[in-house]
């Protein structure tokens, strides 16, 4: 239990560091700016959230990595938001979906590496 809490805190610290260093914000939260004209990241955000709601975490993460554009920081914002949402789930919820807290940390680390970020 202690190990999982530690990993959960590490994920939050990494997400907060990205928020401050890259986006100059205290927190990261992806938001759709124009409901009438969805961007590619908006469409991906909607699809990922539906998949998360359906418990398809592994598939959602696969889709995220397939769609990521390392030249567009909107994808970084979206990815960090995605992993923060996962980090808010309980260990039991994650386990039911065949996912673990350490996979969240690994995914977030891989995303930062994809964008050339080293924290």
N, C-alpha and C positions, 0 to 999 in steps of 0.2 A: 504494500500500500504506500509506504513512504517513497519508494522508487518512482511510482506512478505520479505522486504529487510533485516530486522533484522534476520529473520530465515535463509535467504540465506547466510548472513555473518557468522552466527553461524556454519552452515554446513561447510563452507570454513575453518573456524578456527579449527574445529574438524578434518577435513581431513588433514590440514597442521600439526596439532599436531601429528597425527598418523604418517605422513610422517617423521617428525623429530625424534620422540621418538622411533618408531619401526624400521623404514627403514633407518634412518640417511640420509634422502634426504630432499631437500627443497620442492619438489612436488612429488605427486604420479601419475604415468601413467603406466598402464599395457601395456606391449609390448610382442609380440610373439618373442621368441628368435631364434627358428629354424623352418622356414616355411616348411621344409621337414618332420619334426617329431613333430607334435603337441602334447603337453601334455594335460591332462584332463582340466586344467585351460585354456589353449589356446582354446580348443574346446568350452568350456563354454563361454569364452570371445567373440568368433565369433558368437555364437548363441545369446547371450545377445544383442550384437550390432545390429544384424539383427532384433531382436524383438523390440528394441528401435526405429530403423528406420521405422518399420512398425506401431509404435504407441502402441505396446502391453506392456506397462510399468508394469502394475499389474502382468501380466503373467511372464514377465522377472524377476521381483522381487521374485515371488513365486519360479521360477526355481533356482534362486540364492540361496535362503534359503534351498531348497531341496538338492542342490549339495554341499553346504558348508562343508568343512572339517576343523574343528577348530584346527587340529594338523598340518596344512600346511599353512604357512604364505603367500604362493602364492594366496590362496583364499582370504585372508584379503586384499592383494594388489588389486586383481581383484574387490572385493566388494567396496573398497573405490573409485577406479576408476569409477565403475558403478554409485555410488551415486554422484560423482563429475560431471559426464556427465549429470545426471538428473538435478543437481543443475544449470547447464549452460542453461537449457531450460527456456523459458519465462513462466510466470504464465499461460498465455493463452494456450501455448502448453501443459503444464501439465494438465490443466483443460480439454482440448479436449480429453485427454487420460484417464480421470477419476482419476487423481492423483493430489496430492497437495504438496506444499513445506514442510509442516509439516510432511507428510509421508516420505519424504526424510530424514528429521532429525530423525524421529523415527526409520527408517530402519538402518541408520548409527549407531545410538545408540545401536540398538539390535545387530548389527554385532560386535561392539566393546565389548559388553557384552559376546557374544558367544566366543570371543577370550580371555576373561578374562582381558580386558583392561578397565581401569577406568580413564577417563580424566576429 
